[in-house]
């Protein structure tokens, strides 16, 4: 049953939480939004179910790429959205 569900819903990620009943929780990856500016850049992310977006941080624009290189793989980022200037 688990494999059948995984095959029909490829956007979901399975995580085992180590609970006595197997602990499989399903959620989608997060969406990361970037609002570039000349001096500062704002970054926002959704919750894992992609219902609510919240501001994550504001960085100097020169520090955005190193931040994203570290943040995206560690936080299951599924999609990046970049705002128009």
QUILINWO-V177655 format. One record per residue. N is the residue number from 1. PSI is psi in degrees with one decimal (NA if undefined). Layout:
BEGIN
n: <N & N>
psi: <PSI & PSI>
END
This chain:
BEGIN
n: <1 & 2 & 3 & 4 & 5 & 6 & 7 & 8 & 9 & 10 & 11 & 12 & 13 & 14 & 15 & 16 & 17 & 18 & 19 & 20 & 21 & 22 & 23 & 24 & 25 & 26 & 27 & 28 & 29 & 30 & 31 & 32 & 33 & 34 & 35 & 36 & 37 & 38 & 39 & 40 & 41 & 42 & 43 & 44 & 45 & 46 & 47 & 48 & 49 & 50 & 51 & 52 & 53 & 54 & 55 & 56 & 57 & 58 & 59 & 60 & 61 & 62 & 63 & 64 & 65 & 66 & 67 & 68 & 69 & 70 & 71 & 72 & 73 & 74 & 75 & 76 & 77 & 78 & 79 & 80 & 81 & 82 & 83 & 84 & 85>
psi: <-41.7 & -43.9 & -35.6 & -43.0 & -42.1 & -41.2 & -32.1 & -15.1 & 74.6 & -15.2 & -11.0 & 147.7 & 134.4 & 135.8 & 133.0 & 126.4 & 3.4 & 27.3 & 161.8 & -26.3 & 17.1 & -31.7 & 47.6 & 119.7 & 138.8 & 135.4 & 160.3 & 161.8 & 163.1 & 159.5 & 131.1 & 129.1 & 137.6 & 128.3 & 93.2 & 141.5 & 167.5 & -38.4 & -42.4 & 153.3 & 130.2 & 142.5 & 132.3 & 155.3 & 155.5 & 167.3 & 167.4 & -24.5 & 3.9 & 41.8 & -44.3 & 134.8 & 141.6 & 148.4 & 134.1 & -53.3 & 166.2 & 129.4 & 155.2 & 138.4 & -32.6 & -18.4 & 1.6 & -49.1 & -48.4 & -36.0 & -46.5 & -35.6 & -37.5 & -41.6 & -47.0 & -50.7 & -30.7 & -12.6 & 22.5 & 47.1 & 123.6 & -39.0 & 143.3 & 134.8 & 129.9 & 126.5 & 150.8 & 145.0 & NA>
END
